[in-house]
Amino acid sequence: QMCIRDRFDTDGDGSLSMDEFVIGMSLLSKGDRAVKAELNFSVTDRNNDGVLDRQELVQLQRKTMKAFKASLVAGFKFGSRETLKNFNLSKVELDELLRRIGECVQSDEFIEKAVKLCLKYCDSNGDGKISKKEYISWFCNTEATEAFQTEISSLLLPFTENVGKAVSIEVKKFFRNRN
């Protein structure tokens, strides 16, 4: 039986850091998108300079992908009978799929691609950084966040073979819950 702490303890140390707590609450809450965006930005802007630089974006993507992996594992594990039946997977195949996705989303290559996508969608002035205004504007724009989600999903497809659609659905669900 998985508890909330287990789902959001992305580093596996048995406790929730402030970042893990904020990300978890953001996933669970249904509040105003602008408020959630401001909260996410403030947690990510470590040096409080009002912009997210490349290093902060890398850290944001690492934490987001850890949370995504935990959410995906929990989603498939809680619905595993349905997943196994719908996609004709054995338990061994499902475990292997989750292992491959975990390796993929935590790889430096994937994180770099995710950072580039963040800049593509958020950095409207092209300075290589994301201001609070740019972040909130993107976060509150459903069309832009859905386009971002679609591109992130497409990065995972080579790792998911015959269950790519299920992963794509889980990716969209994860990011929709964040917004």
Backbone bond lengths (Angstrom), bond angles and torsions (degrees), N, CA, C in turn:
res aa  C-N    CA-C-N  psi(-1)  N-CA   C-N-CA  omega(-1)  CA-C   N-CA-C  phi
1 Q - - - 1.454 - - 1.534 108.48 -
2 M 1.318 116.71 119.53 1.461 122.09 -177.53 1.528 109.36 -90.78
3 C 1.335 116.89 132.25 1.460 120.36 176.57 1.529 109.38 -101.94
4 I 1.321 116.47 170.52 1.463 121.46 -177.92 1.519 110.96 -56.94
5 R 1.323 118.01 -41.34 1.465 120.36 179.57 1.523 110.59 -57.96
6 D 1.331 116.44 -43.12 1.461 119.95 -179.63 1.531 111.60 -63.14
7 R 1.318 116.25 -35.93 1.465 120.08 -177.39 1.527 111.80 -70.47
8 F 1.335 117.84 -33.58 1.462 120.47 -175.34 1.518 114.18 -106.01
9 D 1.318 117.52 -3.61 1.471 121.24 176.17 1.526 107.75 -80.36
10 T 1.339 115.70 79.29 1.461 120.70 -170.69 1.521 113.65 -71.32
11 D 1.335 118.00 -22.09 1.470 118.46 178.61 1.528 112.35 -95.89
12 G 1.340 116.93 -2.14 1.451 121.48 174.25 1.515 115.85 70.40
13 D 1.348 116.99 22.84 1.471 118.75 -177.97 1.528 113.60 -88.62
14 G 1.349 116.83 2.19 1.464 119.99 176.87 1.512 114.72 87.96
15 S 1.334 117.55 -1.94 1.467 120.47 177.40 1.520 109.29 -139.34
16 L 1.322 115.85 164.06 1.457 120.71 179.49 1.521 110.30 -100.40
17 S 1.329 115.55 124.28 1.465 120.22 172.37 1.535 107.35 -77.21
18 M 1.314 116.82 171.07 1.464 120.04 177.82 1.534 109.84 -60.86
19 D 1.322 117.45 -42.22 1.466 120.56 179.10 1.525 110.95 -60.73
20 E 1.331 117.26 -46.92 1.461 120.92 179.89 1.526 110.63 -62.39
21 F 1.319 116.51 -39.64 1.462 120.58 178.55 1.524 110.96 -63.93
22 V 1.337 116.92 -47.46 1.474 121.01 -178.24 1.528 110.31 -63.41
23 I 1.335 117.17 -44.81 1.462 120.09 178.42 1.528 110.01 -62.41
24 G 1.312 117.09 -43.64 1.463 121.19 178.35 1.514 112.72 -60.84
25 M 1.322 116.16 -44.95 1.467 119.61 179.54 1.523 110.64 -66.55
26 S 1.317 116.53 -35.74 1.457 120.54 177.47 1.524 110.39 -63.14
27 L 1.327 116.10 -39.86 1.461 120.08 178.58 1.530 111.89 -66.59
28 L 1.312 115.80 -36.70 1.460 120.04 -175.36 1.521 114.16 -85.09
29 S 1.306 117.55 -26.42 1.465 119.56 -173.23 1.521 111.80 -82.93
30 K 1.298 115.26 153.26 1.458 122.10 -179.64 1.532 111.03 -108.79
31 G 1.311 117.85 15.05 1.458 122.36 -172.53 1.509 116.07 -65.82
32 D 1.294 113.85 -176.82 1.453 124.28 179.84 1.531 110.31 -57.67
33 R 1.318 116.92 130.45 1.469 121.43 -176.85 1.524 112.24 -60.34
34 A 1.333 117.19 -39.51 1.469 120.29 -179.01 1.522 110.68 -64.38
35 V 1.327 117.43 -39.04 1.466 121.11 178.90 1.528 109.47 -66.27
36 K 1.342 117.24 -44.09 1.456 120.99 178.22 1.532 110.68 -62.54
37 A 1.326 116.00 -41.21 1.467 120.13 179.32 1.523 110.68 -62.57
38 E 1.328 116.06 -43.76 1.467 119.70 179.73 1.523 111.06 -63.39
39 L 1.321 116.68 -41.42 1.464 120.98 178.28 1.534 110.27 -63.51
40 N 1.329 117.11 -47.97 1.475 120.59 178.58 1.523 110.97 -59.23
41 F 1.336 116.46 -42.79 1.461 120.20 -179.35 1.523 110.31 -63.23
42 S 1.329 116.76 -45.90 1.472 119.66 -175.76 1.532 111.74 -64.46
43 V 1.324 117.88 -33.65 1.461 121.16 177.49 1.527 110.48 -70.80
44 T 1.325 116.69 -34.25 1.462 121.87 -176.24 1.524 112.94 -81.26
45 D 1.334 117.45 -32.71 1.471 121.84 -178.18 1.532 108.91 -78.08
46 R 1.337 115.52 78.71 1.467 122.54 -173.38 1.524 114.38 -59.71
47 N 1.339 116.79 -37.75 1.468 118.72 -177.30 1.528 112.68 -94.73
48 N 1.328 116.39 6.54 1.473 122.71 175.92 1.526 113.61 53.34
49 D 1.339 116.12 38.53 1.465 118.69 178.51 1.525 112.64 -95.75
50 G 1.335 117.33 2.77 1.455 121.00 176.10 1.518 114.84 85.42
51 V 1.336 117.58 3.08 1.465 121.49 176.25 1.525 109.65 -138.37
52 L 1.322 115.14 153.96 1.454 121.03 173.76 1.519 106.99 -100.42
53 D 1.339 115.73 114.51 1.463 120.18 177.94 1.529 108.94 -88.94
54 R 1.326 116.96 178.37 1.464 121.85 -176.32 1.532 111.87 -55.95
55 Q 1.326 117.31 -43.90 1.472 120.70 -179.31 1.532 110.66 -61.74
56 E 1.325 116.97 -43.07 1.470 120.25 179.16 1.532 110.57 -68.21
57 L 1.328 116.89 -34.90 1.469 119.82 177.39 1.528 111.37 -67.11
58 V 1.322 116.13 -38.58 1.470 119.62 176.23 1.528 109.34 -61.60
59 Q 1.316 117.12 -46.20 1.469 120.53 179.22 1.528 111.09 -63.20
60 L 1.339 116.73 -41.17 1.470 120.95 177.46 1.528 109.96 -59.57
61 Q 1.321 116.94 -46.90 1.459 119.87 -178.73 1.526 111.79 -67.60
62 R 1.326 117.73 -37.90 1.477 119.41 176.90 1.533 110.38 -60.87
63 K 1.324 116.46 -45.54 1.471 119.90 -179.91 1.521 111.16 -68.07
64 T 1.319 116.56 -41.23 1.464 120.06 179.25 1.525 110.39 -63.02
65 M 1.316 117.11 -42.84 1.464 120.23 -178.74 1.525 111.42 -70.69
66 K 1.325 118.42 -32.64 1.467 119.86 173.81 1.529 110.03 -64.49
67 A 1.345 115.48 -43.89 1.465 119.67 178.30 1.528 110.14 -65.16
68 F 1.335 116.44 -39.39 1.460 120.27 178.05 1.526 110.64 -61.64
69 K 1.322 116.11 -46.35 1.470 119.57 -179.84 1.526 110.39 -59.22
70 A 1.332 116.81 -46.05 1.467 120.51 179.19 1.526 110.59 -61.90
71 S 1.330 116.68 -41.71 1.459 120.88 179.64 1.522 111.42 -66.44
72 L 1.328 116.67 -41.46 1.457 121.21 179.67 1.529 110.79 -64.72
73 V 1.323 116.02 -46.09 1.467 120.14 178.43 1.523 109.60 -59.58
74 A 1.337 116.63 -47.57 1.465 119.97 -179.84 1.528 110.93 -62.68
75 G 1.331 116.94 -42.74 1.463 120.77 -179.98 1.513 112.13 -61.42
76 F 1.323 116.82 -44.74 1.456 120.02 179.40 1.522 111.22 -72.86
77 K 1.332 117.49 -37.18 1.465 119.68 -178.69 1.529 110.38 -68.24
78 F 1.364 116.65 -43.83 1.461 119.05 -179.59 1.523 111.01 -67.10
79 G 1.315 116.88 -34.60 1.463 120.81 179.23 1.507 111.54 -105.33
80 S 1.337 117.26 26.12 1.460 120.25 -169.78 1.528 113.33 -61.26
81 R 1.312 119.03 -37.78 1.466 119.12 -179.80 1.520 110.38 -62.38
82 E 1.333 115.32 -44.60 1.467 119.89 178.85 1.532 110.02 -65.43
83 T 1.318 116.93 -43.39 1.463 121.17 179.73 1.521 110.47 -62.03
84 L 1.320 117.10 -46.99 1.458 121.08 -179.70 1.529 110.66 -60.60
85 K 1.325 115.96 -41.32 1.465 120.79 -178.50 1.531 110.45 -71.10
86 N 1.342 117.64 -49.74 1.459 121.63 -175.00 1.522 113.01 -64.95
87 F 1.315 117.51 -33.08 1.459 120.33 -175.17 1.527 112.22 -113.00
88 N 1.336 115.50 12.47 1.455 120.87 175.20 1.534 111.61 51.60
89 L 1.331 115.65 50.16 1.461 121.82 179.63 1.516 110.61 -109.70
90 S 1.306 116.12 142.21 1.460 119.50 169.40 1.524 107.30 -81.89
91 K 1.314 117.23 165.83 1.465 120.37 177.32 1.526 110.24 -60.20
92 V 1.310 116.88 -38.87 1.476 121.47 178.75 1.528 109.89 -62.40
93 E 1.340 116.81 -43.06 1.474 120.34 179.19 1.526 111.45 -64.91
94 L 1.334 116.55 -39.75 1.468 119.89 177.87 1.526 110.06 -63.80
95 D 1.319 117.76 -45.40 1.471 120.61 178.50 1.523 111.20 -60.54
96 E 1.336 116.81 -40.47 1.465 121.02 178.56 1.527 110.96 -65.79
97 L 1.315 116.42 -41.37 1.471 120.93 176.95 1.521 110.41 -58.86
98 L 1.315 116.87 -48.38 1.466 120.90 -178.78 1.531 110.79 -64.55
99 R 1.329 117.32 -36.69 1.468 120.24 176.68 1.526 110.34 -63.19
100 R 1.347 116.96 -46.37 1.472 120.93 -179.08 1.523 111.40 -62.62
101 I 1.321 116.14 -42.76 1.465 119.33 179.56 1.525 109.75 -64.97
102 G 1.319 117.15 -41.79 1.461 120.79 178.24 1.508 112.04 -58.96
103 E 1.321 116.62 -44.64 1.472 120.33 177.34 1.517 111.02 -63.55
104 C 1.324 115.94 -41.94 1.464 120.51 -178.53 1.522 111.44 -61.58
105 V 1.334 117.23 -54.14 1.472 119.65 -172.06 1.521 112.74 -71.28
106 Q 1.325 117.46 -15.64 1.458 119.26 178.83 1.529 112.41 -101.15
107 S 1.334 116.88 1.27 1.465 119.67 -179.90 1.524 110.67 -75.37
108 D 1.325 115.85 150.43 1.468 120.77 177.88 1.526 111.00 -59.43
109 E 1.326 116.70 -38.46 1.468 121.05 -179.84 1.526 111.35 -61.51
110 F 1.333 116.57 -45.94 1.460 120.48 -179.97 1.531 110.51 -65.77
111 I 1.321 116.62 -43.78 1.472 120.64 -179.87 1.524 109.82 -60.06
112 E 1.322 116.96 -42.90 1.472 120.57 178.89 1.528 110.90 -61.40
113 K 1.324 117.00 -42.64 1.469 120.19 177.27 1.526 110.95 -63.64
114 A 1.317 117.04 -39.99 1.467 120.63 178.69 1.530 111.11 -65.15
115 V 1.326 117.15 -39.58 1.473 120.62 177.17 1.527 109.82 -62.68
116 K 1.332 116.59 -43.80 1.474 120.01 178.40 1.525 110.74 -60.49
117 L 1.332 116.54 -39.03 1.463 119.37 177.17 1.526 111.26 -65.81
118 C 1.331 116.78 -40.04 1.474 119.91 176.24 1.522 110.23 -56.80
119 L 1.316 115.45 -47.57 1.464 119.61 -179.73 1.526 110.81 -64.77
120 K 1.322 116.89 -40.05 1.468 120.72 179.29 1.530 111.05 -58.44
121 Y 1.321 116.69 -43.65 1.457 120.31 -174.97 1.525 114.59 -90.33
122 C 1.314 117.77 -25.47 1.472 120.21 -173.11 1.523 114.44 -106.26
123 D 1.302 117.76 -32.62 1.467 121.83 -172.33 1.525 110.22 -83.52
124 S 1.319 116.46 77.64 1.461 120.41 -173.29 1.527 113.71 -69.19
125 N 1.335 117.95 -23.45 1.464 119.15 179.67 1.527 113.03 -97.51
126 G 1.340 117.98 -1.42 1.447 122.03 173.39 1.516 116.29 71.14
127 D 1.336 117.70 23.48 1.472 119.68 -178.03 1.531 113.84 -90.37
128 G 1.330 116.98 2.73 1.462 120.15 179.05 1.510 113.85 81.97
129 K 1.314 117.18 7.25 1.467 123.20 177.81 1.524 107.92 -134.19
130 I 1.318 115.24 160.40 1.457 119.80 179.19 1.524 108.52 -117.81
131 S 1.315 115.40 117.03 1.463 120.29 178.28 1.530 109.32 -78.03
132 K 1.302 115.33 164.11 1.468 120.47 177.84 1.530 109.81 -58.11
133 K 1.318 116.49 -42.77 1.473 121.07 -179.74 1.537 110.15 -62.33
134 E 1.336 117.28 -45.05 1.467 120.87 178.94 1.526 110.92 -62.12
135 Y 1.328 116.63 -43.43 1.463 121.06 -178.70 1.524 111.29 -63.15
136 I 1.318 115.90 -48.43 1.471 119.76 -178.89 1.522 110.43 -64.30
137 S 1.330 116.41 -41.38 1.467 120.44 178.95 1.527 110.37 -59.80
138 W 1.339 117.45 -45.22 1.459 120.97 178.63 1.524 111.33 -65.89
139 F 1.321 116.91 -47.66 1.460 123.00 -175.79 1.532 110.72 -59.53
140 C 1.320 116.18 -35.19 1.471 121.03 -177.59 1.526 112.99 -86.68
141 N 1.319 117.85 -6.54 1.458 122.61 -179.82 1.532 108.90 -95.04
142 T 1.318 116.00 101.14 1.462 121.38 -175.96 1.522 111.98 -57.68
143 E 1.311 117.46 -42.03 1.463 121.09 -179.14 1.535 110.80 -61.94
144 A 1.328 116.66 -43.67 1.471 120.62 -179.35 1.525 111.13 -69.12
145 T 1.327 118.23 -40.77 1.465 119.34 179.51 1.525 110.81 -67.91
146 E 1.332 117.58 -35.66 1.461 120.01 177.77 1.529 111.27 -67.83
147 A 1.327 117.50 -37.29 1.465 120.96 176.79 1.533 109.78 -64.15
148 F 1.326 116.71 -42.17 1.464 121.89 176.62 1.531 110.04 -59.94
149 Q 1.336 116.38 -46.84 1.464 121.55 -179.79 1.523 111.33 -60.21
150 T 1.312 116.64 -40.80 1.463 121.08 179.48 1.522 110.42 -62.98
151 E 1.331 116.89 -43.18 1.470 119.44 179.55 1.524 111.96 -67.91
152 I 1.334 117.17 -39.57 1.475 119.99 176.56 1.531 109.42 -61.79
153 S 1.330 116.20 -43.88 1.473 120.29 178.68 1.516 110.83 -58.48
154 S 1.331 116.50 -41.96 1.467 119.56 -177.34 1.530 111.37 -65.40
155 L 1.336 117.67 -27.84 1.463 120.24 176.67 1.526 111.82 -66.30
156 L 1.330 116.07 -26.03 1.461 120.78 -177.95 1.524 113.59 -86.32
157 L 1.314 117.72 -19.96 1.460 120.40 -172.06 1.531 114.42 -56.08
158 P 1.336 119.59 -40.56 1.469 117.39 179.44 1.536 113.58 -61.64
159 F 1.325 117.31 -20.07 1.461 120.63 -176.77 1.526 112.47 -93.81
160 T 1.324 116.55 -6.16 1.455 118.78 -170.19 1.521 115.00 -113.93
161 E 1.309 117.82 -7.48 1.454 123.89 177.50 1.518 112.18 44.82
162 N 1.338 118.46 -120.87 1.457 121.86 -170.46 1.524 115.09 -74.00
163 V 1.304 119.22 -6.40 1.461 119.54 179.00 1.526 111.40 -113.22
164 G 1.313 116.06 23.44 1.465 121.09 179.46 1.515 113.09 -54.53
165 K 1.335 117.25 -39.13 1.461 120.61 -179.83 1.527 110.92 -62.97
166 A 1.317 116.99 -42.19 1.467 120.65 179.26 1.514 110.46 -63.02
167 V 1.330 116.65 -42.19 1.460 120.31 179.09 1.512 109.73 -65.97
168 S 1.318 116.94 -42.32 1.460 121.04 178.83 1.529 110.57 -58.38
169 I 1.312 115.95 -42.87 1.471 120.35 177.84 1.525 110.28 -63.00
170 E 1.333 116.90 -44.44 1.469 120.46 179.51 1.527 111.41 -64.81
171 V 1.342 117.70 -37.97 1.466 120.92 177.53 1.523 109.48 -61.26
172 K 1.311 116.49 -48.85 1.473 120.09 -178.76 1.522 110.65 -63.49
173 K 1.326 116.81 -39.86 1.458 120.58 178.94 1.530 110.38 -63.35
174 F 1.334 116.68 -43.91 1.457 121.41 -179.93 1.523 110.83 -60.05
175 F 1.333 117.19 -50.78 1.454 119.91 -177.28 1.520 111.64 -71.00
176 R 1.327 118.33 -34.36 1.467 120.76 177.46 1.523 109.41 -62.74
177 N 1.325 117.46 -39.68 1.457 121.25 178.64 1.519 111.81 -67.45
178 R 1.337 117.63 -28.99 1.470 121.34 177.51 1.509 110.91 -70.42
179 N 1.330 117.71 -28.83 1.468 121.55 -173.42 1.489 112.78 -90.10
